[in-house]
């Protein structure tokens, strides 16, 4: 029996986060639905609106509208908590950028 293929149309506004793991990207929606695609994160980031999506670390992007809070952790790192309950590490470099960006909003 042949494997079935399908295409899912996912509105960008429904994407809460995008996390790279190896060759795969995992898109998590605001309702905690997880979808897997094969694409380079850098390429996908270039297609997304930089006013809506922010890089949290080397392999993670988040929808700014989905960030509920950012917790300060020991050692100067941060964890972004999304409205869907997802917790994502924020790199030290991006922590500074996120602070500056959220203070401007």
C-alpha positions as a Markdown table, in Angstrom:
| # | Residue | x | y | z |
|---|---|---|---|---|
| 1 | Unk | 0.0 | 0.0 | 0.0 |
| 2 | Unk | 1.5 | 3.4 | -1.0 |
| 3 | Unk | 2.2 | 6.0 | 1.7 |
| 4 | Unk | -0.2 | 8.9 | 1.6 |
| 5 | Unk | 0.9 | 12.5 | 1.3 |
| 6 | Unk | -0.9 | 15.6 | 2.2 |
| 7 | Unk | -0.3 | 19.3 | 2.4 |
| 8 | Unk | -1.3 | 21.2 | 5.4 |
| 9 | Unk | -2.0 | 24.9 | 5.0 |
| 10 | Unk | -1.1 | 26.6 | 8.3 |
| 11 | Unk | -1.7 | 30.3 | 8.7 |
| 12 | Unk | 1.5 | 32.0 | 10.0 |
| 13 | Unk | -0.5 | 33.7 | 12.8 |
| 14 | Unk | -1.2 | 30.2 | 14.3 |
| 15 | Unk | 2.5 | 29.4 | 14.7 |
| 16 | Unk | 3.7 | 29.9 | 18.2 |
| 17 | Unk | 7.2 | 28.5 | 17.8 |
| 18 | Unk | 9.6 | 26.8 | 15.4 |
| 19 | Unk | 12.3 | 24.6 | 16.8 |
| 20 | Unk | 15.1 | 23.0 | 14.7 |
| 21 | Unk | 16.2 | 19.5 | 15.5 |
| 22 | Unk | 18.7 | 18.1 | 13.0 |
| 23 | Unk | 17.2 | 18.2 | 9.5 |
| 24 | Unk | 13.7 | 18.8 | 10.8 |
| 25 | Unk | 11.7 | 21.8 | 12.0 |
| 26 | Unk | 8.9 | 21.4 | 14.4 |
| 27 | Unk | 6.2 | 24.0 | 14.2 |
| 28 | Unk | 4.1 | 24.3 | 17.4 |
| 29 | Unk | 0.8 | 26.1 | 17.1 |
| 30 | Unk | -1.0 | 28.2 | 19.8 |
| 31 | Unk | -3.2 | 25.2 | 20.4 |
| 32 | Unk | -0.1 | 22.9 | 21.0 |
| 33 | Unk | -0.5 | 21.2 | 17.6 |
| 34 | Unk | 2.9 | 20.0 | 16.4 |
| 35 | Unk | 3.8 | 19.8 | 12.7 |
| 36 | Unk | 7.1 | 18.7 | 11.2 |
| 37 | Unk | 8.6 | 20.1 | 8.0 |
| 38 | Unk | 12.0 | 19.8 | 6.3 |
| 39 | Unk | 13.4 | 23.2 | 5.7 |
| 40 | Unk | 16.4 | 25.2 | 6.9 |
| 41 | Unk | 15.5 | 27.5 | 9.8 |
| 42 | Unk | 17.5 | 30.3 | 8.3 |
| 43 | Unk | 15.4 | 30.0 | 5.0 |
| 44 | Unk | 12.1 | 29.9 | 6.9 |
| 45 | Unk | 13.2 | 32.8 | 9.1 |
| 46 | Unk | 13.8 | 34.9 | 5.9 |
| 47 | Unk | 10.2 | 34.2 | 4.8 |
| 48 | Unk | 8.6 | 35.3 | 8.1 |
| 49 | Unk | 7.9 | 38.8 | 9.1 |
| 50 | Unk | 10.7 | 39.9 | 11.5 |
| 51 | Unk | 8.2 | 42.2 | 13.3 |
| 52 | Unk | 6.2 | 39.0 | 14.3 |
| 53 | Unk | 8.9 | 36.4 | 14.9 |
| 54 | Unk | 12.0 | 36.6 | 17.0 |
| 55 | Unk | 15.0 | 34.3 | 17.3 |
| 56 | Unk | 15.4 | 32.9 | 20.8 |
| 57 | Unk | 18.5 | 30.9 | 20.1 |
| 58 | Unk | 20.4 | 29.2 | 17.4 |
| 59 | Unk | 17.6 | 26.8 | 16.6 |
| 60 | Unk | 14.5 | 28.5 | 17.9 |
| 61 | Unk | 12.1 | 31.1 | 16.6 |
| 62 | Unk | 9.0 | 32.4 | 18.5 |
| 63 | Unk | 6.0 | 34.4 | 17.5 |
| 64 | Unk | 6.1 | 37.5 | 19.6 |
| 65 | Unk | 2.3 | 37.4 | 20.1 |
| 66 | Unk | 2.7 | 34.0 | 21.7 |
| 67 | Unk | 5.3 | 35.0 | 24.3 |
| 68 | Unk | 3.4 | 35.3 | 27.6 |
| 69 | Unk | 6.4 | 36.0 | 29.8 |
| 70 | Unk | 10.2 | 35.7 | 30.0 |
| 71 | Unk | 11.7 | 34.3 | 33.2 |
| 72 | Unk | 15.2 | 35.2 | 34.3 |
| 73 | Unk | 17.2 | 32.1 | 35.1 |
| 74 | Unk | 20.5 | 31.7 | 37.1 |
| 75 | Unk | 23.6 | 32.6 | 35.1 |
| 76 | Unk | 21.9 | 35.3 | 33.1 |
| 77 | Unk | 19.9 | 33.1 | 30.8 |
| 78 | Unk | 16.2 | 33.4 | 30.2 |
| 79 | Unk | 13.3 | 31.1 | 29.4 |
| 80 | Unk | 10.4 | 32.3 | 27.3 |
| 81 | Unk | 7.0 | 30.9 | 28.4 |
| 82 | Unk | 4.5 | 30.9 | 25.5 |
| 83 | Unk | 0.7 | 31.1 | 25.8 |
| 84 | Unk | 0.5 | 27.4 | 24.9 |
| 85 | Unk | 2.6 | 26.5 | 27.9 |
| 86 | Unk | 5.7 | 25.8 | 25.9 |
| 87 | Unk | 9.0 | 26.8 | 27.6 |
| 88 | Unk | 11.9 | 27.7 | 25.3 |
| 89 | Unk | 15.5 | 28.5 | 26.3 |
| 90 | Unk | 16.7 | 31.9 | 25.3 |
| 91 | Unk | 20.4 | 32.4 | 24.5 |
| 92 | Unk | 22.4 | 35.0 | 26.4 |
| 93 | Unk | 22.8 | 37.1 | 23.3 |
| 94 | Unk | 19.1 | 36.9 | 22.4 |
| 95 | Unk | 18.1 | 37.6 | 26.0 |
| 96 | Unk | 19.6 | 41.1 | 25.6 |
| 97 | Unk | 17.8 | 41.6 | 22.3 |
| 98 | Unk | 14.5 | 40.4 | 23.7 |
| 99 | Unk | 14.7 | 42.7 | 26.6 |
| 100 | Unk | 15.4 | 45.7 | 24.3 |
| 101 | Unk | 12.6 | 44.6 | 21.9 |
| 102 | Unk | 9.9 | 44.1 | 24.6 |
| 103 | Unk | 10.8 | 47.4 | 26.3 |
| 104 | Unk | 10.0 | 49.1 | 23.0 |
| 105 | Unk | 6.6 | 47.4 | 22.6 |
